[in-house]
Amino acid sequence: MDGEQHAVRLSDRKWLEIDGVEHVDSFDDDSIVLVTRLGRLVIRGHELRIQQLDLEKGHFTAAGTVDAMTYTQPKKGTDRSRNLKSWWR
């Protein structure tokens, strides 16, 4: 996978694969907080377990029941209003 891409794949809410991971901020059975190329990603669920983490490749996998995924802050340089303005031009 290209080093600049960010991709999220969730299978049956039980298996999660993410590319573009830069750092793991925190994790426990109910939440995992990642820093990705597109901002901080909070994953909430039950019995969450990190299965694989390769920061050199930016690849992350986890198992458990995923209830929600939320991006809590945009990556620097991805100002949403600026992007919308350029789209309307």
N, C-alpha and C positions, 0 to 999 in steps of 0.2 A: 504494500500500500504506500502511496505517495506520502512523504514526510509532512506535508502541509495539510492533509485531509483530517477531518474529524467525522467519525461515523459511529452511530449507535445502533446496535442490533439487539432486540429483546425477543426471545423465543418463549412462548407460553407463559410469560411472566415469571419464568423459573431460571432462565439462563441469559446472562447479559454479557455482551462483548462491546467494547468501546475502543476505538482507535483515536489517537490524538490526545492521550493523557500525558500530562507533564509532571503531575505530583499527586500523591494521596495526602490530603490534609488530616483526615480522621476516619475511623471506622469502628463499628461495633455491630452487634447482631441486628440492630434496627435501622442503621443508617451508614452510608459511606459518602464522604465528601471528597470529590476529586477536583483538581485544577486541570482544565482541558485547554486546548488551543482556542476555544471559543468562550471561555469563562469558567467560573466555578459551577460544578454540577453536583447537586445534592440528590442522592438516591435513598429513598425510604422504603422499608419493607420489614420482613420477618425472616429470622434465621439466615441473614446475609453472610456470605463467606467469600472472601477474595480467593479465587482459584489460581489466577496467573496475573503477574504484573511484570512487564518488561518496559521500563521507562526509556531505555535506549531506542526501542521501536515505537514507544507510545502505546503499547497494547495492554489491555486490561480485560479480565474476565471475572465474573462473579456468579455464584449460584445462590438460590434462596427465592423467596416470594417478593417480587417487586411491586410495591403499591403506588409509587410516584417517583418521578424524576423532574427536577426543577433546576433551571439555570438561574443563579442568584446574582450574577454580575456579568456584564458584557466584557469581552476581551478588549484590551486597549486598542483604540483605533477602529472600533466597530460601533461608533455612535449611531444609534438607530435613527434619530431624526436626520442626521446628515445623509444616511443611506436612502431614506425615503425621499428627501429633497432631490438627490441626484437621480432617483428613479423617475420622478415626475418631469424632469427636464426633457 
